[in-house]
Amino acid sequence: MNIPEYMLRIGKQARSAAKVLARSHTGIKNYALEAIAQQLEQQHDQLLTANAKDLEAGKAKGLEPALLDRLALNDSRIANMIDGLKQMIILADPIGEITDLNYRPSGIQVGKMRVPLGVVGIIYESRPNVTADAAGLCLKSGNATILRGGSEAINSNQAIARCIYAGLKVAELPSTVVQVIETTDRAAVYELLQMPKYVDVIIPRGGKGLIERISKEARIPIIKHLDGICHVYIDDEANFSKAIDVAYNAKTQRYGTCNTMETLLVAQSIAAQVLPPLANKYIEAGVELRGCTATREVLPNIKAATNEDWETEYLAAILSIRIVADLDEALDHIHQYSSQHTDSIITENWSRARRFLAEVDSSSVMVNTSTRFADGFEYGLGAEIGISTDKFHARGPVGLEGLTSQKYVVLGDGHIRK
């Protein structure tokens, strides 16, 4: 395969498809989403068969358990893909919405109209569900998309792609509205990053190495997140039952996700009360604990944490724990080590909660709840493209609105400027 020629064809097809999609009304887009969801349901067994091939190959290559977990499809995850598409159908279509329409002294009306970005290139690793989520969100927001999944998920991604193409055909939309790159050659990624004429934005979703490489090579604007070093701080005015439940869930509900807690901070005055029962739950679940010196005085059998631990996104059954004097020291730690993804405080003191909300500069900041809720589906966005830790153009879970822009519209009736 001639990769430059192949990618040039993909880019040209995407640009043409974006024009078709831009003039497609909401009903057509929703019809396509429903048809894709039906195809995923009908091809359930074929999706599992394709995924089994990827899992077998991943095990043979020695992929870590957390990566295998991210790669795996099962009944629940296929159902979630289908539910995500159906949730997108009931969401309001942002395209064409005009807001802030006001008369100016000259008599003209000035407002803003929400429009698609155009062509969105998405580069991602492991999780095959991203193929369906990304295709659906781009479709509903009026964007053509080029998807390049990781080589470890090639069979799963292509199986999902076949469902997408079949759904688009039912809705009489061009199959090039969504294009899933068929080659695992890394040269295809480089070519995609060099096509500003055909691609309007790149969204990378994966490990830190992938994000840094794409940021360095891309000639196209990027919406990105680097890593998910997420914190839960248990305040000395926390409800212990809530604190234990939330901190346990934030770490153990799934290990290989970017919104999983990696560092637990505990107020010094309550550490001896809350840490032993919480540690027992973690150890029963097979979580390796690493603690600061003060933590190891309370939990003497755990490993010592190093400065590197505070900077590490484990994506595994490992948790670092630090005892802090108070909220101020917790905030200092988060300011130094957080990746600005998701951080949560457990407290019954709402003055402190408000301080935490105001002072923690992350894309999602939470009170009395698990960091695992930082997710487009949970936020009612109908799945997500990813979670952006950038401040422009989108921040947090990137759903429909994050895949749009605005242009000024001006209405007049023969008005001329004097």
C-alpha positions as CSV (number, residue, x, y, z in Angstrom):
1,M,0.0,0.0,0.0
2,N,1.2,3.5,-0.9
3,I,0.5,5.2,2.4
4,P,0.8,8.9,1.2
5,E,-1.6,8.2,-1.7
6,Y,-4.0,6.2,0.5
7,M,-4.1,9.0,3.1
8,L,-4.5,11.7,0.5
9,R,-7.5,9.8,-0.9
10,I,-9.0,9.4,2.6
11,G,-8.5,13.2,3.2
12,K,-10.2,14.2,0.0
13,Q,-13.1,11.9,0.6
14,A,-13.6,13.2,4.1
15,R,-13.6,16.8,2.9
16,S,-16.3,16.0,0.3
17,A,-18.3,14.0,2.8
18,A,-18.2,16.9,5.3
19,K,-20.0,19.1,2.7
20,V,-22.8,16.4,2.4
21,L,-23.1,16.1,6.1
22,A,-23.2,19.8,6.7
23,R,-26.4,20.0,4.7
24,S,-28.0,16.9,6.2
25,H,-30.8,17.6,8.6
26,T,-31.1,16.3,12.1
27,G,-33.6,13.5,11.1
28,I,-31.1,12.0,8.7
29,K,-28.3,12.1,11.2
30,N,-30.5,10.5,13.9
31,Y,-31.6,7.8,11.4
32,A,-28.0,7.0,10.7
33,L,-27.2,6.7,14.4
34,E,-30.2,4.4,14.9
35,A,-29.1,2.2,12.0
36,I,-25.6,2.0,13.3
37,A,-26.9,1.0,16.7
38,Q,-29.0,-1.7,15.2
39,Q,-26.0,-3.0,13.2
40,L,-23.9,-3.2,16.4
41,E,-26.8,-5.2,18.0
42,Q,-27.1,-7.5,15.1
43,Q,-23.4,-8.1,14.8
44,H,-22.9,-8.6,18.5
45,D,-21.3,-12.1,18.2
46,Q,-19.1,-11.1,15.3
47,L,-17.8,-8.2,17.4
48,L,-16.9,-10.5,20.2
49,T,-15.2,-12.9,17.8
50,A,-13.1,-10.1,16.3
51,N,-12.2,-8.8,19.7
52,A,-11.1,-12.3,20.8
53,K,-8.5,-12.3,18.0
54,D,-7.1,-9.0,19.3
55,L,-7.1,-10.2,22.9
56,E,-5.3,-13.4,21.9
57,A,-2.7,-11.4,20.0
58,G,-2.3,-8.9,22.8
59,K,-1.7,-11.6,25.3
60,A,0.9,-13.2,23.0
61,K,2.7,-9.8,22.8
62,G,2.7,-9.5,26.6
63,L,0.3,-6.5,27.0
64,E,-0.2,-5.5,30.6
65,P,-3.5,-6.5,32.2
66,A,-4.7,-2.9,32.3
67,L,-4.2,-2.6,28.6
68,L,-5.9,-5.9,27.9
69,D,-8.8,-4.6,30.0
70,R,-9.0,-1.5,27.9
71,L,-8.9,-3.6,24.7
72,A,-11.6,-6.0,25.8
73,L,-15.2,-6.0,24.5
74,N,-18.0,-7.8,26.4
75,D,-21.8,-7.8,26.5
76,S,-21.8,-4.8,28.8
77,R,-19.4,-2.7,26.7
78,I,-21.2,-3.5,23.5
79,A,-24.5,-2.5,25.2
80,N,-22.8,0.7,26.3
81,M,-21.8,1.6,22.7
82,I,-25.3,1.0,21.6
83,D,-26.8,3.0,24.5
84,G,-24.3,5.9,23.8
85,L,-25.5,6.1,20.2
86,K,-29.1,6.1,21.3
87,Q,-28.4,8.8,23.9
88,M,-26.9,10.9,21.1
89,I,-30.2,10.6,19.1
90,I,-32.2,12.3,21.9
91,L,-29.7,15.0,22.4
92,A,-30.5,18.4,20.8
93,D,-28.7,18.9,17.6
94,P,-26.4,21.9,18.1
95,I,-25.8,22.7,14.5
96,G,-27.5,25.7,13.1
97,E,-28.5,27.1,16.6
98,I,-28.4,30.9,16.6
99,T,-27.7,32.6,19.9
100,D,-27.1,36.1,21.2
101,L,-29.0,37.7,18.4
102,N,-29.2,41.4,19.2
103,Y,-30.0,44.6,17.3
104,R,-27.2,47.1,16.9
105,P,-27.6,50.9,16.8
106,S,-27.2,50.7,13.0
107,G,-30.3,48.5,12.8
108,I,-28.5,45.2,11.9
109,Q,-28.9,42.1,14.0
110,V,-25.8,40.3,15.1
111,G,-25.7,36.8,16.5
112,K,-23.7,33.5,16.5
113,M,-24.5,30.3,14.7
114,R,-23.1,26.9,15.8
115,V,-21.4,25.1,13.0
116,P,-19.3,21.8,12.6
117,L,-15.6,21.9,12.8
118,G,-15.5,20.1,9.4
119,V,-13.2,17.1,9.3
120,V,-12.0,15.6,12.6
121,G,-9.1,13.2,12.7
122,I,-9.0,11.0,15.8
123,I,-6.0,8.9,16.8
124,Y,-6.5,6.5,19.7
125,E,-5.2,3.4,21.4
126,S,-6.7,0.2,22.7
127,R,-10.3,0.9,23.4
128,P,-12.4,-0.3,20.4
129,N,-15.5,1.4,21.8
130,V,-14.0,4.7,20.9
131,T,-14.6,3.8,17.2
132,A,-18.4,3.8,17.7
133,D,-18.4,6.7,20.2
134,A,-16.3,9.0,18.0
135,A,-18.2,8.1,14.8
136,G,-21.5,8.8,16.5
137,L,-20.5,12.1,18.1
138,C,-18.9,13.4,14.9
139,L,-21.9,12.3,12.8
140,K,-24.4,14.1,15.1
141,S,-22.3,17.2,15.3
142,G,-22.0,17.4,11.5
143,N,-18.4,16.5,11.2
144,A,-16.8,13.9,8.8
145,T,-14.2,11.9,10.7
146,I,-11.1,9.9,10.0
147,L,-10.4,7.3,12.7
148,R,-7.1,5.6,13.3
149,G,-7.2,3.1,16.1
150,G,-4.2,1.2,17.6
151,S,-2.8,-1.9,15.9
152,E,-3.7,-3.9,18.9
153,A,-7.4,-3.4,18.2
154,I,-7.4,-3.7,14.4
155,N,-9.8,-6.6,14.2
156,S,-12.3,-5.1,16.6
157,N,-12.1,-1.6,15.0
158,Q,-12.7,-3.0,11.5
159,A,-15.7,-5.1,12.8
160,I,-17.2,-2.0,14.3
161,A,-16.4,0.0,11.1
162,R,-18.4,-2.5,9.1
163,C,-21.4,-1.8,11.3
164,I,-20.9,1.9,10.8
165,Y,-20.7,1.7,7.1
166,A,-23.8,-0.5,6.9
167,G,-25.7,2.0,9.0
168,L,-24.7,5.0,6.9
169,K,-25.8,3.1,3.8
170,V,-29.3,2.5,5.3
171,A,-29.5,6.3,5.9
172,E,-28.3,7.0,2.4
173,L,-25.2,8.9,3.6
174,P,-21.8,8.4,2.0
175,S,-19.7,5.8,3.7
176,T,-16.8,8.3,3.7
177,V,-18.6,10.3,6.4
178,V,-16.7,8.0,8.7
179,Q,-13.5,6.4,7.6
180,V,-11.6,3.9,9.8
181,I,-8.1,3.6,8.5
182,E,-7.4,0.0,7.5
183,T,-3.6,-0.1,7.8
184,T,-1.6,-0.4,11.0
185,D,1.4,1.3,9.4
186,R,2.5,4.2,11.6
187,A,3.3,6.2,8.5
188,A,-0.5,6.7,8.1
189,V,-0.6,8.7,11.4
190,Y,2.2,10.9,10.2
191,E,0.4,11.6,6.9
192,L,-2.8,12.4,8.7
193,L,-1.0,14.9,10.9
194,Q,0.3,16.7,7.7
195,M,-3.0,17.4,6.0
196,P,-4.3,20.8,7.1
197,K,-6.0,21.2,3.7
198,Y,-8.3,18.2,4.4
199,V,-8.4,17.9,8.3
200,D,-9.5,20.7,10.6
201,V,-8.6,19.3,14.0
202,I,-6.8,16.2,15.5
203,I,-7.9,14.6,18.7
204,P,-5.4,12.1,20.1
205,R,-6.6,9.7,22.8
206,G,-4.1,7.4,24.4
207,G,-0.9,7.3,26.4
208,K,1.4,10.2,27.2
209,G,3.9,9.1,24.6
210,L,1.3,9.1,21.8
211,I,0.0,12.6,22.8
212,E,3.5,14.1,23.0
213,R,4.5,12.6,19.6
214,I,1.3,13.9,17.9
215,S,1.7,17.4,19.5
216,K,5.3,17.5,18.1
217,E,4.5,16.4,14.6
218,A,1.0,17.8,13.9
219,R,0.5,20.7,11.5
220,I,-3.2,20.8,12.5
221,P,-4.8,22.2,15.7
222,I,-5.1,19.6,18.5
223,I,-7.6,18.9,21.3
224,K,-5.8,16.7,23.7
225,H,-5.3,15.4,27.2
226,L,-1.9,14.2,28.5
227,D,-2.6,11.9,31.4
228,G,-5.0,11.3,34.2
229,I,-3.2,11.8,37.6
230,C,-6.4,12.1,39.6
231,H,-6.7,12.8,43.3
232,V,-9.3,12.2,46.1
233,Y,-8.7,14.3,49.2
234,I,-10.5,13.1,52.4
235,D,-11.0,16.1,54.6
236,D,-11.0,15.9,58.4
237,E,-14.7,16.9,58.2
238,A,-15.6,14.0,55.9
239,N,-18.3,11.5,56.6
240,F,-16.2,8.3,57.0
241,S,-18.7,6.0,55.4
242,K,-18.9,8.2,52.3
243,A,-15.1,8.7,52.2
244,I,-14.4,5.0,52.2
245,D,-17.0,4.2,49.6
246,V,-15.9,7.0,47.3
247,A,-12.2,6.4,47.6
248,Y,-12.6,2.7,47.1
249,N,-14.7,3.1,44.0
250,A,-12.5,5.8,42.5
251,K,-9.6,3.4,42.5
252,T,-11.1,-0.1,41.9
253,Q,-14.2,0.4,39.7
254,R,-11.8,0.2,36.7
255,Y,-8.0,0.4,36.8
256,G,-7.1,1.2,33.2
257,T,-9.0,4.5,32.8
258,C,-7.8,8.1,32.8
259,N,-10.4,9.1,35.5
260,T,-9.2,6.5,38.0
261,M,-7.8,7.9,41.2
262,E,-4.0,7.5,41.3
263,T,-3.2,9.4,44.6
264,L,-5.3,9.5,47.8
265,L,-4.7,12.4,50.1
266,V,-5.9,12.1,53.7
267,A,-6.1,14.8,56.5
268,Q,-3.7,14.0,59.3
269,S,-6.2,14.3,62.1
270,I,-8.4,11.4,60.8
271,A,-5.8,9.3,59.0
272,A,-5.5,6.7,61.8
273,Q,-9.3,6.2,61.7
274,V,-10.0,6.1,58.0
275,L,-6.9,4.5,56.5
276,P,-6.9,1.1,58.2
277,P,-10.4,0.0,57.1
278,L,-9.9,1.5,53.7
279,A,-6.5,-0.2,53.3
280,N,-8.1,-3.5,54.2
281,K,-10.6,-3.1,51.3
282,Y,-7.9,-2.2,48.9
283,I,-5.7,-5.1,49.9
284,E,-8.6,-7.5,49.6
285,A,-9.1,-6.2,46.0
286,G,-5.5,-6.8,45.2
287,V,-4.4,-3.1,45.2
288,E,-0.7,-2.4,45.9
289,L,-0.4,0.5,48.3
290,R,2.5,2.9,48.5
291,G,2.7,5.6,51.2
292,C,4.5,8.6,52.5
293,T,6.4,8.3,55.7
294,A,3.4,9.4,57.8
295,T,1.2,6.9,56.0
296,R,3.5,4.1,56.7
297,E,3.4,4.9,60.4
298,V,-0.4,4.1,60.2
299,L,0.0,1.3,57.6
300,P,3.5,-0.1,58.4
301,N,3.2,-3.1,55.9
302,I,2.9,-1.0,52.7
303,K,5.6,0.1,50.3
304,A,7.3,3.5,50.5
305,A,6.2,6.0,48.0
306,T,8.7,8.1,46.1
307,N,8.4,11.4,44.3
308,E,8.0,9.5,41.1
309,D,4.8,7.9,42.5
310,W,3.1,11.3,42.8
311,E,3.8,11.9,39.1
312,T,2.7,8.5,37.8
313,E,-0.5,7.5,36.1
314,Y,-0.5,3.8,37.0
315,L,-3.5,2.6,35.0
316,A,-3.1,-0.5,37.3
317,A,-3.9,-1.8,40.7
318,I,-1.5,0.5,42.4
319,L,-2.3,3.5,44.7
320,S,-0.1,6.1,46.3
321,I,-1.3,7.6,49.6
322,R,-0.1,10.8,51.3
323,I,-1.2,12.2,54.6
324,V,-1.4,16.0,54.6
325,A,-1.9,18.5,57.4
326,D,-5.0,20.1,56.0
327,L,-6.8,21.4,53.0
328,D,-4.1,23.9,52.2
329,E,-1.5,21.2,52.0
330,A,-3.8,19.0,49.9
331,L,-4.3,21.9,47.5
332,D,-0.5,22.4,47.3
333,H,0.0,18.8,46.4
334,I,-2.7,18.8,43.8
335,H,-1.3,22.1,42.3
336,Q,2.1,20.4,42.0
337,Y,1.2,17.0,40.8
338,S,-2.3,17.0,39.2
339,S,-2.5,16.6,35.5
340,Q,-5.6,18.9,35.6
341,H,-7.9,16.0,34.7
342,T,-10.2,15.2,37.7
343,D,-9.9,15.8,41.4
344,S,-12.4,15.3,44.2
345,I,-12.8,16.3,47.8
346,I,-14.8,14.3,50.5
347,T,-16.1,16.7,53.1
348,E,-19.2,17.8,54.9
349,N,-17.8,21.4,55.2
350,W,-19.2,23.3,52.2
351,S,-17.0,26.3,52.7
352,R,-14.0,24.0,52.1
353,A,-15.8,22.3,49.3
354,R,-16.4,25.7,47.6
355,R,-12.7,26.5,48.1
356,F,-11.7,23.2,46.5
357,L,-14.0,23.8,43.5
358,A,-12.6,27.4,43.0
359,E,-8.9,26.7,43.6
360,V,-8.3,23.3,41.9
361,D,-7.6,24.0,38.2
362,S,-8.7,20.8,36.6
363,S,-11.2,20.0,33.8
364,S,-13.5,18.3,36.3
365,V,-13.6,19.2,40.1
366,M,-15.9,17.1,42.3
367,V,-17.3,17.1,45.8
368,N,-18.3,13.9,47.6
369,T,-18.2,11.7,44.5
370,S,-15.9,9.3,42.7
371,T,-13.6,10.6,40.0
372,R,-14.9,7.7,37.8
373,F,-17.9,9.9,37.0
374,A,-15.7,12.2,34.8
375,D,-17.1,10.7,31.6
376,G,-19.1,12.0,28.7
377,F,-21.8,9.3,29.1
378,E,-22.2,10.0,32.8
379,Y,-22.4,13.8,32.1
380,G,-25.2,13.3,29.7
381,L,-23.2,14.1,26.6
382,G,-23.9,10.8,24.8
383,A,-20.4,9.4,25.2
384,E,-17.3,11.5,24.5
385,I,-14.4,11.8,22.1
386,G,-12.0,12.2,25.0
387,I,-11.4,14.3,28.1
388,S,-9.5,17.5,27.3
389,T,-7.1,19.0,29.8
390,D,-6.5,21.9,27.4
391,K,-8.2,25.2,28.1
392,F,-8.9,25.9,24.4
393,H,-10.9,25.0,22.4
394,A,-12.7,22.5,24.6
395,R,-12.2,21.4,28.2
396,G,-13.3,18.3,30.1
397,P,-15.3,15.5,28.3
398,V,-15.6,16.5,24.7
399,G,-19.2,15.8,23.5
400,L,-21.3,17.4,20.7
401,E,-20.7,21.0,21.6
402,G,-16.9,20.5,21.9
403,L,-17.0,19.3,18.3
404,T,-18.5,22.5,17.0
405,S,-17.5,26.1,16.5
406,Q,-19.4,29.4,16.1
407,K,-19.5,31.9,13.4
408,Y,-21.1,35.4,13.5
409,V,-24.3,35.9,11.5
410,V,-25.5,39.3,10.6
411,L,-29.1,40.0,9.4
412,G,-30.1,43.2,7.7
413,D,-32.6,44.6,5.3
414,G,-30.6,46.6,2.8
415,H,-28.6,48.3,5.6
416,I,-25.4,50.1,4.5
417,R,-22.7,51.5,6.7
418,K,-22.5,55.3,7.0
